[in-house]
Amino acid sequence: MRGLARQTIPVPSPFGLAVVAFLYFGVCSFLSAQSDTATLSGRITDPSGSVISGVEVVAANNNTGIKVTAQSNDSGIYVVQDLRPGDYRVTVEKPGFRKVVLTGLILSVQDALSRNFIMQIGPVNESVVVQSTAEETSVSPAVSTVVDQEFVQNIPLNGRTFQSLLALTPGYAVTVPAYVQSGVAFGQLNFNGQRANANYFTVDGMSWNFGIYGFGQSAGGTIPAFTIEGTTNGLVPVDAMQEFRVLTSSFAPEYGRTPGGQVSVITRSGTNQPHGTLFDYLRNDAFDARNYFDAPPLPKPPLRQNDFGGTLGAAIRKDRAFFFFSYEGLRLLLPETSTGNFYTAAARANVAQVYRPLLAALPIPTGPVNSDGITAPLTVAYSDPTSFDSYSLRIDYNVNSRMTLFGRYSHAPSTESTHYFSELDNANSKVDSLTVGTTITLGPEQVNDFRANWSRAQSRQWAAMVRFYGAVPPPESLLYPPGYNIDVHVSFTPRWAGWGDPQWRWHGEPTATGICGHFLQVCRNPSTQAGCRSSSANTGD
């Protein structure tokens, strides 16, 4: 008997939300929230080594013109927080000292770099221009790997999914899908020997682990919401991804939710300079040799693979508002060849009349009769269809020098069909996600970062008998008692000559919501960070 079950994890109560708000806005918690942006910090001194306080440090993004400002404290320490990855120009100035300009500073996702400055006494209208070099050192002890957009554009990717790029990370290993072993999908890869469902994926600072398959560990949000084909195109298309970082060990406490790899992806935003791309990757059986097993007189099954799409990014208002849109689509016909044994026409004629419509649902064999006298082999060639569409739109808005906003929505439906002779198994999935966030500079030494996310992964699976090499589907009246059908039914598995479940259907609709806060206070000693994360999930199986 198959049916629909539902598990609900309720959303936080008003009291719980009040506690979350109190922790976020009022006090410092020992739990830091994850951030996908970069940080630049250091100490500012004069030529004698004495610290200089009150120095204004401005980091300006060369592509968007957005500026982030900080000041050095009494210990000469400055911290510029929440910098989006990109190319920066940093100016350091204070009356009575020559202005220092640092150019060519490239920041990556989750970078934590230190850069000290020495300011010379002189008029502020005189500048000392320096080029970014190896003087910037990382202050993070984490072992990590960064893959940026330039690298992605120069590497051919089969299927245009960044899963293959994850293999560049030390400690990476491909995991045999668990559904092959136990019937439940629990991840595809692992790092440093951890379990395949111990990895944590985030996009723009919010969790993407809301793909849920059944109950058990995955109901806790340990599986990314891949497409129905198991690819990351629904997570974020590679053309919409600016870069990603994989932390594999020695990462900070805020990454303590899971012990595996911490994969942080940041998406592209528009810039002052309009830019766009168009692409179409093609594979076709016209370019391929015949499969060895498709020997004549079998027909050559068609192969069609078109992976196409494009991007467009520009400024809505120069230096203030930007948008970035991306689309990727896949249309695939995958050729297959299968061999099986089925009852011969003579054997079917000898069974009772009531069973003949059921046997007619099996393909008709064309080979010589086997030694059992009732079955014969059948070799078939066919193509299984697969498709997906992935849409993404991101809007960034620079309200003023102290506040920035962004929002991103993605929609990724996907379908897949697989023949098991006359049984056609179908599966489709639809992933939707909405993320909004704001970064507010409360003062020279205080930065507040807030993110909120809503995500939903809908999935449906069903199977039905189809016409296939002489097979004729039986009427539903023979498969189900009165009052039952493919939606409300009793399933039976005769396993006659390779025949599985005749018809069935499954539906699930996991929904996840999340809220994330991150607060930075620059003190005399190293900066203090505090944060919180709250999430809820409603799962269907």
C-alpha positions as MATLAB code, in Angstrom:
seq = 'MRGLARQTIPVPSPFGLAVVAFLYFGVCSFLSAQSDTATLSGRITDPSGSVISGVEVVAANNNTGIKVTAQSNDSGIYVVQDLRPGDYRVTVEKPGFRKVVLTGLILSVQDALSRNFIMQIGPVNESVVVQSTAEETSVSPAVSTVVDQEFVQNIPLNGRTFQSLLALTPGYAVTVPAYVQSGVAFGQLNFNGQRANANYFTVDGMSWNFGIYGFGQSAGGTIPAFTIEGTTNGLVPVDAMQEFRVLTSSFAPEYGRTPGGQVSVITRSGTNQPHGTLFDYLRNDAFDARNYFDAPPLPKPPLRQNDFGGTLGAAIRKDRAFFFFSYEGLRLLLPETSTGNFYTAAARANVAQVYRPLLAALPIPTGPVNSDGITAPLTVAYSDPTSFDSYSLRIDYNVNSRMTLFGRYSHAPSTESTHYFSELDNANSKVDSLTVGTTITLGPEQVNDFRANWSRAQSRQWAAMVRFYGAVPPPESLLYPPGYNIDVHVSFTPRWAGWGDPQWRWHGEPTATGICGHFLQVCRNPSTQAGCRSSSANTGD';
ca = [
       0.000    0.000    0.000;
       1.504    3.338   -1.011;
       0.267    6.641    0.229;
       1.188   10.120    1.311;
       2.623   10.962    4.707;
       3.531   14.375    6.028;
       5.861   15.487    8.779;
       5.653   19.043   10.090;
       8.293   20.967   11.982;
       6.379   24.034   13.203;
       7.615   27.554   12.703;
       9.008   29.286   15.810;
       6.464   30.626   18.281;
       6.134   34.374   18.868;
       8.107   33.931   22.084;
      10.830   32.124   20.158;
      10.953   34.870   17.548;
      11.191   37.449   20.321;
      14.144   35.597   21.804;
      15.803   35.460   18.384;
      15.263   39.189   17.894;
      16.656   39.904   21.357;
      19.775   37.873   20.676;
      20.204   39.489   17.303;
      19.671   43.124   18.185;
      20.530   43.276   21.858;
      23.206   40.941   23.096;
      26.271   39.061   21.954;
      25.752   35.352   21.497;
      28.464   32.742   21.401;
      27.009   31.482   18.113;
      28.225   33.441   15.099;
      26.162   33.441   11.952;
      27.815   32.503    8.688;
      28.678   35.306    6.274;
      29.533   35.074    2.584;
      31.277   38.448    2.393;
      34.929   39.381    2.912;
      36.698   41.315    5.659;
      39.760   43.555    5.500;
      41.463   44.550    8.740;
      44.801   45.711   10.056;
      46.701   48.319   12.080;
      47.599   51.860   11.030;
      50.791   53.449   12.348;
      53.117   56.365   11.647;
      56.775   55.900   10.588;
      57.853   55.645   14.237;
      55.464   52.741   14.878;
      52.975   54.710   16.959;
      49.333   53.818   16.303;
      47.029   56.346   14.653;
      43.384   56.500   15.676;
      40.473   58.091   13.813;
      41.815   57.228   10.367;
      39.089   56.873    7.750;
      39.407   53.730    5.620;
      37.200   53.536    2.530;
      36.960   50.391    0.371;
      35.358   51.157   -3.023;
      34.231   48.409   -5.406;
      35.616   49.271   -8.834;
      32.740   47.541  -10.652;
      29.760   48.955   -8.769;
      31.141   52.065   -7.079;
      29.726   50.924   -3.719;
      31.847   52.130   -0.811;
      32.248   50.744    2.686;
      33.791   52.992    5.345;
      35.488   52.223    8.660;
      37.679   54.063   11.181;
      40.669   52.971   13.195;
      40.116   52.810   16.954;
      42.380   53.898   19.808;
      44.602   50.895   19.142;
      44.994   51.818   15.475;
      42.913   48.818   14.435;
      40.461   49.104   11.570;
      38.004   46.490   10.260;
      36.151   46.896    6.959;
      33.367   44.309    7.070;
      30.800   42.879    4.636;
      32.692   43.446    1.395;
      31.290   41.626   -1.612;
      33.936   39.717   -3.560;
      35.462   41.814   -6.301;
      38.159   44.339   -7.264;
      38.646   47.120   -4.696;
      40.391   50.445   -4.286;
      41.152   51.283   -0.643;
      41.902   54.835    0.544;
      43.362   55.605    3.964;
      43.335   59.243    5.056;
      43.457   61.582    8.050;
      44.273   65.299    8.252;
      47.976   65.837    8.833;
      48.996   62.687    6.939;
      49.449   61.851    3.296;
      46.600   59.835    1.869;
      47.402   56.190    1.108;
      45.676   54.567   -1.874;
      45.766   50.784   -2.275;
      44.765   49.561   -5.755;
      44.150   46.155   -7.284;
      42.899   44.490   -4.107;
      41.011   41.328   -5.091;
      38.698   39.940   -2.421;
      37.111   36.487   -2.593;
      34.115   34.990   -0.811;
      34.671   34.735    2.966;
      38.164   36.218    2.749;
      39.579   37.492    6.035;
      42.646   39.508    5.030;
      44.984   41.666    7.094;
      46.758   44.700    5.625;
      48.717   47.158    7.756;
      49.350   50.739    6.632;
      52.111   53.228    7.479;
      51.065   56.847    6.987;
      53.606   59.566    6.251;
      53.255   63.033    7.785;
      52.291   65.575    5.124;
      49.368   67.356    3.460;
      46.297   65.206    2.832;
      46.156   66.288   -0.818;
      49.363   64.332   -1.438;
      48.788   60.622   -2.079;
      50.935   57.538   -1.798;
      49.646   54.935   -4.280;
      50.584   51.317   -3.673;
      49.654   48.169   -5.596;
      48.124   45.210   -3.826;
      50.775   42.535   -3.255;
      51.392   39.552   -1.060;
      51.442   41.895    1.965;
      47.774   41.013    2.466;
      47.730   37.879    4.592;
      44.836   35.690    5.590;
      43.984   35.681    9.278;
      41.650   32.691    8.968;
      43.023   29.291   10.083;
      40.524   27.411    7.891;
      41.715   25.099    5.121;
      39.769   26.181    2.054;
      39.681   26.327   -1.744;
      38.297   29.204   -3.818;
      37.051   28.890   -7.399;
      36.200   32.180   -9.113;
      34.241   33.101  -12.246;
      37.347   33.523  -14.413;
      38.390   29.954  -13.671;
      34.879   28.685  -14.395;
      34.761   30.453  -17.764;
      38.055   28.916  -18.882;
      37.282   25.311  -17.909;
      34.988   23.122  -20.059;
      32.263   21.693  -17.858;
      30.230   18.718  -18.995;
      26.664   19.531  -18.035;
      27.641   23.029  -16.854;
      27.416   22.151  -13.174;
      30.035   23.091  -10.617;
      30.014   19.644   -8.998;
      33.067   18.767  -11.081;
      34.811   21.901   -9.768;
      34.348   20.667   -6.205;
      36.761   17.880   -7.129;
      39.537   20.502   -7.079;
      39.248   20.612   -3.284;
      41.749   18.503   -1.337;
      39.979   15.723    0.562;
      37.130   15.451   -1.953;
      35.751   12.022   -2.831;
      32.832   10.893   -4.964;
      30.290    8.868   -3.005;
      28.257    6.089   -4.577;
      24.687    7.414   -4.303;
      23.111    5.813   -1.274;
      19.850    5.196   -3.111;
      21.744    2.604   -5.170;
      22.514    0.766   -1.936;
      19.526    1.389    0.293;
      16.815    3.067   -1.750;
      17.265    6.523   -0.170;
      19.318    9.401   -1.606;
      21.729   10.825    0.985;
      24.215   12.912   -0.974;
      26.830   12.537   -3.686;
      30.209   13.600   -2.302;
      32.193   13.827    0.890;
      35.235   15.614    2.271;
      37.934   14.125    4.476;
      35.981   10.908    5.018;
      32.865   12.553    6.455;
      29.428   11.304    5.481;
      27.879   12.412    2.218;
      24.991   14.021    4.119;
      27.352   16.005    6.372;
      28.040   18.835    3.880;
      26.522   22.271    4.235;
      25.687   24.374    1.157;
      24.883   28.081    1.359;
      23.990   30.556   -1.390;
      24.406   34.262   -0.586;
      24.801   33.356    3.071;
      21.610   31.294    3.430;
      21.240   27.537    3.633;
      20.425   25.523    0.527;
      20.087   22.260    2.466;
      16.342   21.887    2.135;
      16.168   18.947   -0.255;
      14.401   16.218    1.723;
      14.065   12.591    0.699;
      11.923   10.628    3.111;
      12.459   10.751    6.852;
      15.550   10.092    8.945;
      18.657   12.274    8.843;
      17.711   14.076    5.645;
      14.560   15.481    7.285;
      16.870   17.684    9.369;
      18.014   19.561    6.281;
      21.259   17.802    5.344;
      20.724   17.349    1.601;
      21.065   20.209   -0.932;
      18.106   20.936   -3.179;
      19.556   19.636   -6.432;
      17.606   19.277   -9.661;
      15.816   16.001  -10.346;
      18.937   14.964  -12.305;
      21.071   15.517   -9.201;
      22.924   18.579  -10.529;
      23.640   21.990   -8.999;
      22.035   23.947  -11.853;
      19.002   24.541   -9.641;
      21.277   25.671   -6.808;
      22.830   28.344   -9.009;
      23.824   28.172  -12.711;
      27.570   28.521  -13.201;
      27.026   31.682  -15.263;
      25.196   33.292  -12.325;
      27.848   32.231   -9.812;
      30.557   34.751   -9.007;
      32.662   32.296   -7.019;
      32.528   29.733   -4.270;
      34.695   28.636   -1.364;
      34.903   25.161    0.164;
      36.025   24.956    3.800;
      37.197   21.470    4.704;
      38.802   21.762    8.144;
      39.792   24.162   10.944;
      36.836   26.411   10.153;
      35.328   28.840   12.630;
      32.609   27.910   15.171;
      29.832   29.438   13.082;
      30.249   26.511   10.673;
      29.564   23.932   13.357;
      26.174   22.750   12.093;
      27.723   19.890   10.090;
      31.256   18.422   10.190;
      31.681   17.962    6.417;
      32.582   20.431    3.705;
      31.194   23.956    3.999;
      30.363   25.095    0.454;
      29.626   28.827    0.288;
      28.412   30.191   -3.052;
      27.974   33.864   -3.866;
      26.001   34.992   -6.905;
      26.872   37.669   -9.427;
      25.396   41.143   -9.349;
      25.121   43.797  -12.005;
      27.763   46.489  -12.476;
      27.941   49.971  -13.952;
      29.197   48.406  -17.183;
      26.439   46.406  -18.961;
      27.448   42.850  -19.756;
      25.752   39.712  -20.998;
      26.354   36.282  -22.493;
      24.590   33.776  -24.752;
      25.517   30.113  -25.081;
      24.352   26.812  -26.532;
      26.206   23.541  -26.064;
      25.183   20.795  -28.476;
      25.592   17.019  -28.662;
      23.882   14.992  -31.380;
      23.943   11.394  -32.646;
      24.825   12.813  -36.081;
      28.301   13.379  -34.645;
      28.555   10.026  -32.848;
      29.299    6.487  -33.912;
      26.734    3.758  -33.384;
      26.730    2.170  -29.930;
      28.331   -1.287  -29.990;
      25.144   -2.811  -28.561;
      22.948   -1.067  -31.168;
      23.956   -3.473  -33.889;
      21.635   -3.631  -36.926;
      18.784   -4.304  -37.365;
      18.227   -2.282  -34.174;
      17.564    1.392  -34.919;
      20.112    3.906  -33.737;
      18.428    5.684  -30.800;
      18.506    9.479  -31.032;
      20.896   11.525  -28.890;
      19.993   15.170  -28.417;
      21.610   17.394  -25.814;
      21.111   21.135  -25.907;
      22.340   23.159  -22.938;
      21.508   26.786  -23.669;
      20.917   30.077  -21.925;
      22.281   33.524  -21.233;
      22.908   36.277  -18.698;
      22.368   40.025  -18.553;
      23.628   42.449  -15.931;
      23.615   46.243  -15.807;
      22.995   49.272  -13.654;
      19.454   50.466  -13.053;
      20.950   53.640  -11.615;
      24.688   54.215  -11.765;
      26.515   53.516   -8.497;
      23.178   52.893   -6.755;
      21.032   50.086   -8.166;
      21.935   47.013  -10.233;
      20.314   43.879  -11.616;
      21.593   40.530  -12.883;
      19.411   37.967  -14.676;
      20.402   34.483  -15.786;
      18.660   31.595  -17.523;
      19.841   28.090  -18.346;
      17.860   25.308  -20.006;
      18.588   21.678  -20.831;
      16.846   19.386  -23.320;
      18.269   15.894  -23.381;
      17.367   12.618  -25.115;
      19.648    9.950  -23.641;
      20.040    6.812  -25.817;
      19.704    3.447  -24.082;
      19.862   -0.213  -25.091;
      18.265   -2.954  -22.959;
      17.808   -6.720  -23.221;
      15.190   -8.799  -21.405;
      13.195  -12.036  -21.611;
       9.423  -11.995  -22.001;
       6.607  -14.480  -22.578;
       6.141  -15.533  -26.179;
       2.885  -15.062  -28.070;
       2.232  -18.801  -27.875;
       2.690  -18.828  -24.100;
       0.309  -15.894  -23.685;
      -2.345  -17.666  -25.742;
      -2.305  -20.582  -23.281;
      -3.185  -18.563  -20.157;
      -6.709  -17.893  -18.921;
      -8.573  -15.082  -20.682;
      -8.698  -12.944  -17.520;
      -4.868  -12.719  -17.374;
      -4.265  -11.997  -21.042;
      -4.676   -8.171  -20.770;
      -2.025   -8.169  -18.027;
       0.411  -10.186  -20.143;
      -0.332   -7.909  -23.083;
       1.239   -5.068  -21.072;
       4.638   -6.753  -21.599;
       6.703   -6.209  -24.775;
       6.604   -8.918  -27.414;
       9.975  -10.720  -27.758;
      11.553  -11.141  -31.181;
      14.397  -13.564  -30.447;
      14.474  -17.377  -30.500;
      12.546  -19.246  -27.819;
      14.568  -20.000  -24.687;
      15.083  -23.486  -23.290;
      12.113  -23.010  -20.928;
       9.840  -22.995  -23.979;
       7.733  -20.018  -22.899;
      10.074  -16.957  -22.999;
      12.271  -15.354  -25.616;
      14.783  -12.476  -25.574;
      14.097   -8.916  -26.690;
      16.736   -6.231  -27.329;
      15.436   -2.673  -27.620;
      16.895    0.754  -28.341;
      15.205    3.938  -27.114;
      15.911    7.386  -25.622;
      14.943    8.728  -22.189;
      14.015   12.438  -22.001;
      15.356   14.879  -19.401;
      14.949   18.636  -19.081;
      15.353   21.551  -16.688;
      14.994   25.336  -16.689;
      16.811   27.534  -14.181;
      15.885   31.204  -13.745;
      17.630   33.645  -11.415;
      17.219   37.383  -10.787;
      19.259   39.451   -8.344;
      18.800   43.143   -7.522;
      21.251   45.203   -5.446;
      20.554   48.673   -4.102;
      23.016   51.008   -2.422;
      20.740   53.159   -0.251;
      23.546   55.346    1.067;
      27.068   55.018    2.403;
      25.753   53.195    5.477;
      23.115   50.834    4.095;
      22.890   48.367    1.226;
      20.034   46.046    0.213;
      19.806   43.032   -2.051;
      17.219   40.471   -3.113;
      17.473   37.307   -5.194;
      14.800   34.950   -6.528;
      15.424   31.659   -8.306;
      13.056   29.172   -9.938;
      14.235   25.796  -11.249;
      11.765   23.148  -12.511;
      13.200   19.856  -13.824;
      11.820   16.571  -15.174;
      13.189   13.125  -15.945;
      11.676    9.946  -17.441;
      13.188    6.446  -17.449;
      11.954    3.406  -19.352;
      11.978   -0.037  -17.795;
      10.668   -1.653  -20.963;
       6.908   -0.958  -20.916;
       7.039    0.732  -17.489;
       7.820    4.442  -17.660;
       9.030    6.017  -14.403;
       8.641    9.789  -14.248;
       9.960   12.322  -11.760;
       9.823   16.087  -11.620;
      11.025   18.688   -9.175;
      10.532   22.407   -8.728;
      12.837   24.470   -6.524;
      11.972   28.062   -5.571;
      14.014   30.311   -3.326;
      13.817   33.952   -2.248;
      16.612   35.639   -0.288;
      16.720   39.248    0.930;
      19.391   40.952    2.958;
      20.686   44.250    4.228;
      23.993   45.478    5.600;
      23.903   48.488    7.899;
      26.917   50.371    9.240;
      25.762   51.525   12.673;
      28.955   53.444   13.377;
      32.672   53.529   12.662;
      33.100   50.361   14.698;
      29.764   48.576   14.288;
      28.313   46.667   11.338;
      25.004   44.797   11.233;
      24.184   42.187    8.572;
      20.719   40.622    8.232;
      19.461   37.910    5.841;
      16.114   36.177    5.427;
      15.194   33.310    3.121;
      12.170   31.315    1.991;
      12.664   28.132   -0.026;
      10.462   25.348   -1.331;
      11.333   22.099   -3.087;
       8.364   20.333   -4.668;
       8.826   16.852   -6.072;
       6.596   14.228   -7.622;
       7.237   10.715   -8.876;
       4.895    8.377  -10.711;
       5.018    5.333  -12.951;
       2.663    4.018  -15.611;
       2.512    1.343  -18.286;
       3.033    2.637  -21.843;
       2.973    1.278  -25.367;
       6.441   -0.098  -25.979;
       7.527   -2.671  -28.594;
       4.097   -4.243  -28.843;
       3.101   -3.761  -25.197;
      -0.479   -2.534  -24.653;
      -1.268   -0.941  -21.228;
      -4.158   -2.688  -19.443;
      -7.212   -0.636  -18.491;
      -7.229    0.812  -14.979;
     -10.293   -1.285  -14.145;
      -8.039   -4.355  -14.190;
      -5.412   -2.803  -11.921;
      -7.579   -1.136   -9.271;
     -10.809   -2.099   -7.484;
     -13.787    0.254   -7.893;
     -13.118    3.628   -6.286;
      -9.315    3.404   -6.661;
      -6.961    4.851   -9.258;
      -3.332    5.933   -9.670;
      -3.748    8.555   -6.913;
      -5.520    6.340   -4.358;
      -4.636    2.767   -4.992;
      -3.376   -0.609   -3.915;
      -0.086   -1.433   -5.632;
       0.925   -4.942   -6.523;
       4.230   -6.257   -7.828;
       3.862   -9.433   -9.900;
       7.518   -9.340  -11.081;
       6.601  -11.276  -14.199;
       9.581  -11.446  -16.535;
      11.035   -8.164  -15.273;
       7.749   -6.317  -14.808;
       7.830   -4.079  -11.728;
       5.121   -1.961  -10.155;
       2.485   -1.300  -12.835;
       1.419    2.158  -11.681;
       2.156    4.315   -8.619;
       2.578    7.936   -7.558;
       4.509    9.833   -4.842;
       4.443   13.509   -3.972;
       6.467   15.625   -1.560;
       6.676   19.353   -0.874;
       9.371   20.338    1.626;
       9.362   24.023    2.555;
      12.077   25.808    4.502;
      12.325   29.312    5.925;
      15.341   30.872    7.563;
      16.538   34.032    9.233;
      20.160   34.964    9.829;
      21.825   37.822   11.685;
      25.462   38.847   11.988;
      26.788   41.644   14.215;
      30.364   42.993   14.350;
      31.801   45.161   17.129;
      35.370   46.416   16.735;
      37.014   46.627   20.151;
      40.504   47.574   21.309;
      41.465   43.966   20.957;
      40.428   41.723   18.015;
      36.880   42.349   16.917;
      33.928   40.649   18.542;
      31.281   38.941   16.395;
      27.890   37.658   17.369;
      25.023   36.201   15.415;
      22.052   33.913   15.324;
      20.278   31.639   12.875;
      16.735   30.340   13.020;
      15.025   28.041   10.543;
      11.958   25.891   10.182;
      10.914   23.176    7.768;
       7.680   21.594    6.632;
       8.388   18.295    4.921;
       6.297   15.958    2.825;
       7.076   12.356    1.861;
];
